[in-house]
Amino acid sequence: MIYNGVEIEDTYAEAFSMWGSRIVVTADTREWVMTAAASATGFATSVIGCGCEAGVESELDESQTPDGRPGASILIFGVSRSGLESQLISRVGQSIMTCPTTACYNGLDDGEQVDVGGKLKFFGDSYQTSKMLGNRRFWRIPVMDGEFLVEQKFCIKKGVGGGNLLIISKDVKSGLEAAQRAVGAMKKVPGAIMPFPGGVVRSGSKVGSTYRFLSASTNTPYCPTLKRLVKTSLPEEANAVYEIVIDGLDERSVRDAMGRGLLAACSCDILSVTAGNYGGNLGQYKFHLLEILKNM
């Protein structure tokens, strides 16, 4: 299909089930909110090597936070319940509790509960105190600028990981412009994040490798420099490919983000847009590009 002069391949992005959580961090100033958020979502691009995938969902103003201070909503995804719980404890404890003036709250209304603040409380060395607000327990942990307030239980739920778009262009400049526009549009979708740096992936991967000790390796069919060495998926004029990976708290979030990204990418001077899949062997979710575009 040709849309706005861009070829949209009749294919689908293959996504899979993950566990997801939303946490809300607040601080006295916007600067410290975003400092904590950047640290808490650092080194969290792919579960392949990072243990989780995370990103800032949105910035929050004072009317949107539990304590009336500037805030940010963060999404964190893991492949297992226990793995996500461990990541939440580590990232809240090491990146948010350590950041000046912060507090941290559960941001989901439903799902299974895991103990985060109830385990971080021990850092208070027996001087921590708790309080109840309705049916929610919070811990006040003494720190060197006062107290760190953290909710005891955080909700986690089944989400979707691995939604994706592959933007194929004649050069780096046009491809990167399209990818950045797409990410900018996707960021407006609640419940979705693009966990890679700036939301854009240059080192896309495929399952398997010629090296038996590797479970994933560079996506050779989409590497322009390998067009004459491997079975390529690229036309002769293609010299750059950028991937955007999307994680969401539900299917709709991923689908809506992919749709907005498709429209934004197709407003640029690119050759085509496709998606990565493994014949349905990787995950149970299939996001068909043409169906998404038709419903936008």
Residue pairs with C-beta under 8 A, 6 or more apart in sequence:
1 7
1 8
1 10
1 290
1 293
2 8
3 262
3 266
3 293
4 266
4 267
5 266
6 265
6 266
6 270
6 271
6 272
6 273
7 271
7 272
7 273
8 262
8 266
8 272
8 273
8 274
8 289
8 290
8 293
9 272
9 273
9 274
9 275
9 289
10 289
10 290
11 274
11 275
11 277
11 288
11 289
12 275
12 277
12 286
12 287
12 288
12 289
13 162
13 163
13 164
13 165
13 258
13 275
13 276
13 277
13 286
13 287
13 289
14 162
14 275
14 276
14 277
14 278
14 280
14 282
14 283
14 285
14 286
15 160
15 161
15 162
15 163
15 164
15 254
15 283
15 285
15 286
15 287
16 160
16 161
16 162
16 282
16 283
16 284
16 285
17 158
17 159
17 160
17 161
17 283
17 284
17 285
18 47
18 53
18 77
18 78
18 79
18 158
18 159
18 160
18 161
18 247
19 77
19 78
19 79
19 80
19 81
19 83
19 84
19 156
19 157
19 158
19 159
20 75
20 76
20 77
20 84
20 156
20 157
20 158
20 159
20 247
20 248
20 249
21 75
21 76
21 77
21 84
21 88
21 107
21 108
21 111
21 114
21 154
21 155
21 156
21 157
22 57
22 73
22 74
22 75
22 106
22 107
22 108
22 155
22 249
23 40
23 73
23 74
23 76
23 88
23 92
23 104
23 105
23 106
23 107
23 154
24 60
24 65
24 66
24 71
24 72
24 73
24 74
24 104
24 105
24 106
24 107
25 33
25 36
25 37
25 40
25 71
25 72
25 74
25 96
25 102
25 103
25 104
25 105
26 33
26 60
26 65
26 66
26 67
26 69
26 70
26 71
26 102
26 103
26 104
26 105
27 33
27 36
27 69
27 70
27 71
27 99
27 100
27 101
27 102
27 103
28 69
28 70
28 100
28 101
29 70
29 101
30 59
30 70
32 99
32 100
32 101
32 102
33 59
33 69
33 70
33 71
33 72
33 102
34 56
34 59
34 72
35 99
36 72
36 95
36 96
36 99
36 102
37 56
37 72
37 74
38 56
39 95
39 96
39 99
40 54
40 74
40 91
40 92
40 95
40 96
41 54
41 55
41 56
41 74
41 76
41 91
41 195
42 95
43 50
44 50
44 51
44 52
44 53
44 54
44 55
44 76
44 195
45 53
45 195
45 196
45 197
46 53
46 195
46 196
46 245
47 53
47 77
47 78
47 79
47 161
48 205
48 215
48 216
51 78
51 83
51 86
51 87
52 76
52 77
52 78
52 83
52 84
52 87
53 76
53 77
53 78
53 161
53 193
53 195
53 247
54 74
54 75
54 76
54 77
54 87
54 91
54 193
54 195
55 74
55 75
55 193
55 194
55 195
55 199
55 247
56 72
56 73
56 74
56 193
57 72
57 73
57 74
57 75
57 190
57 191
57 192
57 193
58 72
58 73
58 187
58 190
59 70
59 71
59 72
59 73
60 70
60 71
60 72
60 73
61 70
61 71
62 68
62 69
62 70
62 71
64 71
65 71
65 105
66 103
66 105
67 103
67 149
69 103
73 107
74 107
75 191
75 192
75 193
75 247
75 249
76 84
76 87
76 88
76 91
77 84
77 159
77 161
77 195
77 247
78 84
78 87
81 112
81 114
81 156
84 114
84 156
85 114
85 115
85 116
85 156
88 114
88 116
88 154
88 156
89 116
89 119
89 120
92 104
92 116
92 117
92 120
92 150
93 120
93 123
96 102
96 104
96 150
97 104
97 120
97 123
97 141
97 143
97 148
97 150
100 145
101 145
101 146
102 148
103 148
103 149
103 150
104 117
104 148
104 149
104 150
104 151
105 150
105 151
106 136
106 151
106 153
106 154
106 155
108 154
108 155
108 156
108 157
108 249
109 155
110 155
110 157
111 155
111 156
111 157
112 155
112 156
112 157
113 153
113 154
113 155
113 156
114 153
114 154
114 155
114 156
115 152
115 153
116 150
116 151
116 152
116 153
116 154
117 137
117 138
117 139
117 150
117 151
117 152
117 153
117 154
118 137
118 139
118 152
118 153
120 139
120 141
120 150
121 128
121 130
121 139
121 141
121 150
121 152
122 128
123 141
124 139
124 141
124 142
127 142
128 139
128 140
128 141
128 142
129 139
129 140
130 137
130 138
130 139
130 140
130 152
131 137
131 138
131 140
132 138
136 151
136 152
136 153
137 151
137 152
137 153
138 149
138 150
138 151
138 152
139 149
139 150
139 151
139 152
140 147
140 148
140 149
141 147
141 148
141 149
141 150
157 249
159 247
159 248
159 249
159 250
160 247
160 248
160 249
160 250
160 251
160 253
160 254
160 285
161 247
162 245
162 246
162 247
162 282
162 283
162 285
163 245
163 246
163 247
163 248
163 254
163 255
163 257
163 258
163 285
163 287
164 243
164 244
164 245
164 246
164 275
164 276
165 182
165 243
165 244
165 246
165 258
165 261
165 262
165 265
165 273
165 274
165 275
166 204
166 222
166 241
166 242
166 243
166 273
166 274
166 275
166 276
167 175
167 178
167 179
167 182
167 241
167 242
167 243
167 244
167 265
167 270
167 273
168 175
168 222
168 234
168 235
168 238
168 240
168 241
168 270
168 271
168 272
168 273
168 274
169 175
169 178
169 238
169 239
169 240
169 241
169 242
169 269
169 270
169 271
170 237
170 238
170 239
170 240
170 269
170 270
170 271
171 239
171 240
172 239
172 240
174 240
174 268
174 269
174 270
175 240
175 241
175 242
175 270
176 200
176 240
176 242
177 268
177 269
178 242
178 264
178 265
178 267
178 268
178 269
178 270
179 199
179 200
179 242
179 244
179 265
180 198
180 199
180 200
181 264
181 265
181 267
181 268
182 244
182 260
182 261
182 262
182 264
182 265
183 194
183 198
183 199
183 200
183 244
183 261
184 264
185 260
185 261
185 263
185 264
186 192
186 194
186 199
186 244
186 246
186 257
186 258
186 260
186 261
186 264
187 194
187 199
188 260
189 248
189 253
189 256
189 257
189 260
190 253
191 248
191 249
191 250
191 252
191 253
192 246
192 247
192 248
192 249
192 253
192 254
192 256
192 257
193 246
193 247
193 248
194 200
194 244
194 245
194 246
194 247
194 257
195 245
195 247
196 244
196 245
199 244
200 242
200 243
200 244
201 242
201 243
201 244
201 245
202 242
202 243
203 218
204 218
204 219
204 222
204 241
204 243
204 276
205 216
205 217
205 218
205 219
206 216
206 217
206 218
206 219
206 220
206 221
207 215
207 216
207 278
207 282
208 214
208 215
208 216
208 217
209 215
209 216
209 217
210 217
211 217
219 243
219 276
220 226
220 230
221 230
221 231
221 232
221 233
221 234
222 232
222 233
222 234
222 241
223 230
223 241
224 234
224 238
224 239
224 240
224 241
226 232
227 234
227 236
233 274
234 241
235 271
235 272
237 271
238 271
243 276
244 261
246 254
246 257
246 258
246 261
247 254
248 254
248 257
251 285
254 285
254 287
255 287
255 292
258 287
258 289
258 292
259 292
259 293
259 295
259 296
260 296
262 273
262 289
262 292
262 293
262 296
263 293
263 296
265 273
266 273
273 289
274 289
275 287
275 289
277 286
280 286
